[in-house]
């Protein structure tokens, strides 16, 4: 389920830029992926998977950058 959500989120980031259809979808996809990464950052320590947190923090920073750019810089 999580993998499917991440694939749909990635498609939501890429397809609006490629097609020009619903450009606001990219911002929503970025926010959704950010929420997924925040949840992963919370869950990984509970499962003692500490090395995965670094990857999640980097991905969180990237999707927040995209969300900020799509919401405030280039809406």
The first five atom37 places (N, CA, C, CB, O) and aatype in JSON, in Angstrom:
{
  "aatype": [20, 20, 20, 20, 20, 20, 20, 20, 20, 20, 20, 20, 20, 20, 20, 20, 20, 20, 20, 20, 20, 20, 20, 20, 20, 20, 20, 20, 20, 20, 20, 20, 20, 20, 20, 20, 20, 20, 20, 20, 20, 20, 20, 20, 20, 20, 20, 20, 20, 20, 20, 20, 20, 20, 20, 20, 20, 20, 20, 20, 20, 20, 20, 20, 20, 20, 20, 20, 20, 20, 20, 20, 20, 20, 20],
  "atom_mask": [
    [1, 1, 1, 1, 1],
    [1, 1, 1, 1, 1],
    [1, 1, 1, 1, 1],
    [1, 1, 1, 1, 1],
    [1, 1, 1, 1, 1],
    [1, 1, 1, 1, 1],
    [1, 1, 1, 1, 1],
    [1, 1, 1, 1, 1],
    [1, 1, 1, 1, 1],
    [1, 1, 1, 1, 1],
    [1, 1, 1, 1, 1],
    [1, 1, 1, 1, 1],
    [1, 1, 1, 1, 1],
    [1, 1, 1, 1, 1],
    [1, 1, 1, 1, 1],
    [1, 1, 1, 1, 1],
    [1, 1, 1, 1, 1],
    [1, 1, 1, 1, 1],
    [1, 1, 1, 1, 1],
    [1, 1, 1, 1, 1],
    [1, 1, 1, 1, 1],
    [1, 1, 1, 1, 1],
    [1, 1, 1, 1, 1],
    [1, 1, 1, 1, 1],
    [1, 1, 1, 1, 1],
    [1, 1, 1, 1, 1],
    [1, 1, 1, 1, 1],
    [1, 1, 1, 1, 1],
    [1, 1, 1, 1, 1],
    [1, 1, 1, 1, 1],
    [1, 1, 1, 1, 1],
    [1, 1, 1, 1, 1],
    [1, 1, 1, 1, 1],
    [1, 1, 1, 1, 1],
    [1, 1, 1, 1, 1],
    [1, 1, 1, 1, 1],
    [1, 1, 1, 1, 1],
    [1, 1, 1, 1, 1],
    [1, 1, 1, 1, 1],
    [1, 1, 1, 1, 1],
    [1, 1, 1, 1, 1],
    [1, 1, 1, 1, 1],
    [1, 1, 1, 1, 1],
    [1, 1, 1, 1, 1],
    [1, 1, 1, 1, 1],
    [1, 1, 1, 1, 1],
    [1, 1, 1, 1, 1],
    [1, 1, 1, 1, 1],
    [1, 1, 1, 1, 1],
    [1, 1, 1, 1, 1],
    [1, 1, 1, 1, 1],
    [1, 1, 1, 1, 1],
    [1, 1, 1, 1, 1],
    [1, 1, 1, 1, 1],
    [1, 1, 1, 1, 1],
    [1, 1, 1, 1, 1],
    [1, 1, 1, 1, 1],
    [1, 1, 1, 1, 1],
    [1, 1, 1, 1, 1],
    [1, 1, 1, 1, 1],
    [1, 1, 1, 1, 1],
    [1, 1, 1, 1, 1],
    [1, 1, 1, 1, 1],
    [1, 1, 1, 1, 1],
    [1, 1, 1, 1, 1],
    [1, 1, 1, 1, 1],
    [1, 1, 1, 1, 1],
    [1, 1, 1, 1, 1],
    [1, 1, 1, 1, 1],
    [1, 1, 1, 1, 1],
    [1, 1, 1, 1, 1],
    [1, 1, 1, 1, 1],
    [1, 1, 1, 1, 1],
    [1, 1, 1, 1, 1],
    [1, 1, 1, 1, 1]
  ],
  "atom_positions": [
    [[0.83, -1.19, 0.0], [0.0, 0.0, 0.0], [0.87, 1.26, 0.0], [-0.94, 0.0, 1.21], [0.61, 2.19, -0.75]],
    [[1.89, 1.27, 0.84], [2.76, 2.44, 0.92], [3.51, 2.62, -0.39], [3.76, 2.29, 2.09], [3.66, 3.75, -0.86]],
    [[3.98, 1.54, -0.97], [4.68, 1.62, -2.24], [3.8, 2.18, -3.35], [5.19, 0.25, -2.65], [4.25, 2.98, -4.17]],
    [[2.54, 1.77, -3.37], [1.6, 2.28, -4.37], [1.37, 3.78, -4.17], [0.26, 1.52, -4.29], [1.3, 4.53, -5.14]],
    [[1.26, 4.21, -2.92], [1.09, 5.64, -2.65], [2.31, 6.43, -3.1], [0.82, 5.87, -1.16], [2.17, 7.53, -3.63]],
    [[3.49, 5.89, -2.87], [4.71, 6.59, -3.28], [4.82, 6.66, -4.8], [5.95, 5.89, -2.69], [5.27, 7.67, -5.34]],
    [[4.43, 5.61, -5.49], [4.47, 5.64, -6.97], [3.46, 6.65, -7.49], [4.17, 4.23, -7.56], [3.77, 7.42, -8.4]],
    [[2.26, 6.67, -6.93], [1.26, 7.65, -7.35], [1.73, 9.07, -7.04], [-0.08, 7.38, -6.66], [1.48, 9.99, -7.82]],
    [[2.4, 9.26, -5.91], [2.93, 10.57, -5.56], [4.01, 11.01, -6.54], [3.5, 10.56, -4.15], [4.06, 12.18, -6.94]],
    [[4.87, 10.07, -6.93], [5.92, 10.4, -7.91], [5.3, 10.77, -9.26], [6.89, 9.21, -8.07], [5.74, 11.71, -9.91]],
    [[4.28, 10.02, -9.67], [3.59, 10.36, -10.92], [2.91, 11.72, -10.81], [2.55, 9.27, -11.26], [2.86, 12.47, -11.78]],
    [[2.39, 12.02, -9.62], [1.75, 13.32, -9.4], [2.74, 14.47, -9.44], [1.04, 13.33, -8.08], [2.36, 15.6, -9.74]],
    [[4.0, 14.19, -9.16], [5.03, 15.23, -9.26], [5.47, 15.44, -10.7], [6.23, 14.87, -8.39], [5.72, 16.57, -11.12]],
    [[5.57, 14.36, -11.46], [6.16, 14.42, -12.79], [5.14, 14.74, -13.89], [6.85, 13.11, -13.11], [5.4, 15.59, -14.74]],
    [[4.0, 14.08, -13.87], [3.05, 14.21, -14.98], [2.49, 15.62, -15.2], [1.92, 13.28, -14.76], [2.36, 16.03, -16.35]],
    [[2.16, 16.38, -14.16], [1.66, 17.74, -14.43], [2.69, 18.61, -15.17], [1.27, 18.42, -13.13], [2.31, 19.44, -16.0]],
    [[3.95, 18.44, -14.87], [4.98, 19.22, -15.56], [5.13, 18.77, -17.01], [6.32, 19.11, -14.83], [5.37, 19.59, -17.89]],
    [[5.0, 17.48, -17.25], [5.15, 16.97, -18.62], [3.94, 17.29, -19.5], [5.36, 15.47, -18.59], [4.1, 17.58, -20.69]],
    [[2.75, 17.23, -18.93], [1.54, 17.39, -19.73], [0.97, 18.8, -19.68], [0.5, 16.41, -19.26], [0.26, 19.21, -20.6]],
    [[1.26, 19.54, -18.62], [0.67, 20.87, -18.46], [-0.76, 20.83, -17.95], [0.72, 21.59, -19.76], [-1.42, 21.87, -17.88]],
    [[-1.23, 19.65, -17.6], [-2.6, 19.49, -17.11], [-2.56, 19.46, -15.58], [-3.26, 18.19, -17.68], [-1.76, 18.74, -14.99]],
    [[-3.43, 20.23, -14.95], [-3.54, 20.3, -13.49], [-2.19, 20.55, -12.8], [-4.16, 19.02, -12.95], [-1.72, 19.68, -12.06]],
    [[-1.57, 21.69, -13.01], [-0.26, 21.94, -12.4], [-0.31, 22.0, -10.87], [0.3, 23.24, -12.93], [0.71, 21.78, -10.21]],
    [[-1.47, 22.28, -10.29], [-1.6, 22.29, -8.84], [-1.48, 20.91, -8.22], [-2.92, 22.88, -8.45], [-1.25, 20.79, -7.02]],
    [[-1.62, 19.89, -9.03], [-1.5, 18.52, -8.54], [-0.09, 18.22, -8.03], [-1.88, 17.53, -9.64], [0.08, 17.42, -7.11]],
    [[0.91, 18.85, -8.62], [2.29, 18.61, -8.19], [2.49, 19.06, -6.75], [3.28, 19.35, -9.12], [3.17, 18.38, -5.98]],
    [[1.91, 20.19, -6.38], [2.03, 20.67, -5.0], [1.33, 19.72, -4.03], [1.45, 22.08, -4.87], [1.86, 19.43, -2.95]],
    [[0.16, 19.25, -4.41], [-0.57, 18.32, -3.54], [0.18, 16.99, -3.41], [-1.98, 18.08, -4.08], [0.21, 16.4, -2.33]],
    [[0.76, 16.53, -4.5], [1.53, 15.29, -4.46], [2.75, 15.45, -3.57], [1.95, 14.87, -5.88], [3.1, 14.53, -2.83]],
    [[3.4, 16.6, -3.63], [4.58, 16.85, -2.79], [4.19, 16.89, -1.32], [5.25, 18.17, -3.19], [4.92, 16.36, -0.48]],
    [[3.07, 17.51, -1.0], [2.62, 17.54, 0.4], [2.27, 16.13, 0.87], [1.39, 18.49, 0.56], [2.6, 15.76, 2.0]],
    [[1.63, 15.35, 0.03], [1.3, 13.97, 0.4], [2.55, 13.13, 0.62], [0.45, 13.34, -0.67], [2.6, 12.33, 1.56]],
    [[3.55, 13.3, -0.24], [4.79, 12.57, -0.04], [5.53, 13.05, 1.21], [5.7, 12.72, -1.27], [6.19, 12.26, 1.88]],
    [[5.42, 14.33, 1.52], [6.04, 14.84, 2.75], [5.4, 14.2, 3.98], [5.91, 16.38, 2.82], [6.09, 13.83, 4.92]],
    [[4.09, 14.06, 3.95], [3.41, 13.39, 5.07], [3.84, 11.93, 5.18], [1.89, 13.47, 4.9], [3.98, 11.4, 6.28]],
    [[4.04, 11.28, 4.04], [4.51, 9.9, 4.04], [5.9, 9.8, 4.64], [4.51, 9.33, 2.63], [6.18, 8.88, 5.41]],
    [[6.77, 10.74, 4.3], [8.14, 10.73, 4.85], [8.15, 11.03, 6.34], [9.02, 11.74, 4.11], [8.94, 10.45, 7.08]],
    [[7.28, 11.92, 6.78], [7.19, 12.2, 8.23], [6.74, 10.95, 8.97], [6.21, 13.37, 8.51], [7.28, 10.63, 10.03]],
    [[5.77, 10.25, 8.42], [5.33, 9.0, 9.04], [6.46, 7.97, 9.06], [4.11, 8.43, 8.3], [6.62, 7.24, 10.04]],
    [[7.23, 7.9, 7.99], [8.35, 6.95, 7.94], [9.42, 7.31, 8.97], [8.97, 6.93, 6.53], [10.01, 6.42, 9.58]],
    [[9.66, 8.6, 9.17], [10.65, 9.03, 10.17], [10.19, 8.63, 11.57], [10.86, 10.56, 10.1], [11.02, 8.33, 12.43]],
    [[8.9, 8.62, 11.8], [8.36, 8.22, 13.1], [8.42, 6.7, 13.27], [6.92, 8.71, 13.25], [8.74, 6.22, 14.36]],
    [[8.12, 5.95, 12.22], [8.01, 4.5, 12.31], [9.38, 3.8, 12.35], [7.2, 3.96, 11.15], [9.55, 2.83, 13.08]],
    [[10.34, 4.29, 11.58], [11.63, 3.6, 11.5], [12.35, 3.45, 12.86], [12.53, 4.33, 10.55], [12.89, 2.37, 13.1]],
    [[12.39, 4.43, 13.73], [13.02, 4.2, 15.04], [12.3, 3.15, 15.88], [13.09, 5.5, 15.81], [12.92, 2.43, 16.66]],
    [[10.99, 3.07, 15.72], [10.23, 2.07, 16.46], [10.61, 0.66, 16.02], [8.73, 2.29, 16.28], [10.54, -0.29, 16.8]],
    [[11.01, 0.53, 14.76], [11.41, -0.78, 14.22], [12.92, -0.96, 14.27], [10.91, -0.94, 12.77], [13.45, -1.94, 13.75]],
    [[13.62, -0.02, 14.9], [15.08, -0.03, 15.05], [15.78, -0.05, 13.7], [15.52, -1.25, 15.88], [16.79, -0.74, 13.52]],
    [[15.27, 0.69, 12.76], [15.86, 0.84, 11.43], [16.43, 2.25, 11.33], [14.79, 0.56, 10.29], [15.88, 3.1, 10.63]],
    [[17.51, 2.5, 12.02], [18.03, 3.85, 12.17], [18.69, 4.39, 10.9], [19.01, 3.89, 13.29], [18.7, 5.6, 10.69]],
    [[19.25, 3.53, 10.07], [19.91, 4.03, 8.87], [18.91, 4.52, 7.82], [20.8, 2.95, 8.27], [19.27, 5.32, 6.96]],
    [[17.69, 4.06, 7.87], [16.67, 4.49, 6.92], [16.2, 5.92, 7.19], [15.49, 3.55, 6.96], [15.65, 6.56, 6.3]],
    [[16.42, 6.4, 8.39], [15.95, 7.74, 8.75], [16.65, 8.8, 7.91], [16.16, 8.01, 10.24], [16.03, 9.79, 7.52]],
    [[17.93, 8.61, 7.64], [18.68, 9.59, 6.86], [18.07, 9.74, 5.46], [20.17, 9.17, 6.76], [17.91, 10.85, 4.97]],
    [[17.75, 8.63, 4.86], [17.13, 8.66, 3.52], [15.79, 9.38, 3.58], [16.93, 7.22, 2.98], [15.48, 10.18, 2.69]],
    [[15.0, 9.12, 4.61], [13.7, 9.76, 4.73], [13.84, 11.26, 4.95], [12.92, 9.14, 5.86], [13.03, 12.03, 4.43]],
    [[14.83, 11.69, 5.71], [15.04, 13.11, 5.94], [15.44, 13.81, 4.64], [16.12, 13.33, 7.03], [14.96, 14.91, 4.36]],
    [[16.3, 13.18, 3.86], [16.71, 13.77, 2.57], [15.51, 13.86, 1.63], [17.83, 12.92, 1.92], [15.3, 14.89, 1.0]],
    [[14.72, 12.79, 1.54], [13.53, 12.82, 0.68], [12.51, 13.84, 1.17], [12.9, 11.44, 0.63], [11.85, 14.49, 0.36]],
    [[12.38, 13.98, 2.49], [11.47, 14.98, 3.04], [11.92, 16.38, 2.64], [11.4, 14.87, 4.58], [11.09, 17.2, 2.25]],
    [[13.21, 16.65, 2.73], [13.71, 17.97, 2.33], [13.44, 18.23, 0.85], [15.22, 18.07, 2.61], [13.08, 19.35, 0.48]],
    [[13.61, 17.23, 0.01], [13.37, 17.41, -1.42], [11.9, 17.69, -1.74], [13.84, 16.17, -2.18], [11.59, 18.58, -2.52]],
    [[11.01, 16.92, -1.14], [9.59, 17.14, -1.44], [9.08, 18.44, -0.83], [8.74, 15.97, -0.95], [8.18, 19.07, -1.38]],
    [[9.64, 18.86, 0.3], [9.26, 20.16, 0.85], [9.74, 21.3, -0.04], [9.82, 20.32, 2.27], [9.07, 22.32, -0.17]],
    [[10.91, 21.12, -0.65], [11.42, 22.09, -1.6], [10.49, 22.21, -2.8], [12.83, 21.71, -2.06], [10.18, 23.31, -3.25]],
    [[10.05, 21.08, -3.32], [9.12, 21.08, -4.45], [7.79, 21.7, -4.05], [8.9, 19.64, -4.99], [7.22, 22.51, -4.78]],
    [[7.28, 21.32, -2.88], [6.0, 21.86, -2.42], [6.08, 23.37, -2.25], [5.57, 21.2, -1.09], [5.18, 24.09, -2.67]],
    [[7.15, 23.86, -1.65], [7.32, 25.3, -1.47], [7.39, 26.01, -2.82], [8.59, 25.59, -0.65], [6.76, 27.05, -3.03]],
    [[8.16, 25.43, -3.74], [8.29, 26.03, -5.06], [6.97, 26.07, -5.81], [9.3, 25.3, -5.86], [6.66, 27.06, -6.46]],
    [[6.2, 24.99, -5.73], [4.93, 24.91, -6.45], [3.81, 25.71, -5.78], [4.5, 23.46, -6.58], [2.89, 26.18, -6.46]],
    [[3.88, 25.88, -4.48], [2.82, 26.62, -3.78], [3.08, 28.11, -3.75], [2.68, 26.1, -2.37], [2.14, 28.89, -3.87]],
    [[4.33, 28.53, -3.59], [4.62, 29.95, -3.34], [5.44, 30.62, -4.45], [5.34, 30.1, -2.04], [5.19, 31.79, -4.75]],
    [[6.37, 29.95, -5.04], [7.23, 30.58, -6.04], [6.6, 30.56, -7.42], [8.6, 29.9, -6.08], [6.5, 31.59, -8.09]],
    [[6.17, 29.39, -7.86], [5.59, 29.22, -9.2], [4.27, 28.46, -9.11], [6.58, 28.49, -10.13], [4.21, 27.28, -9.46]],
    [[3.21, 29.13, -8.63], [1.94, 28.41, -8.46], [1.24, 28.06, -9.76], [1.01, 29.23, -7.64], [0.17, 27.45, -9.74]]
  ]
}
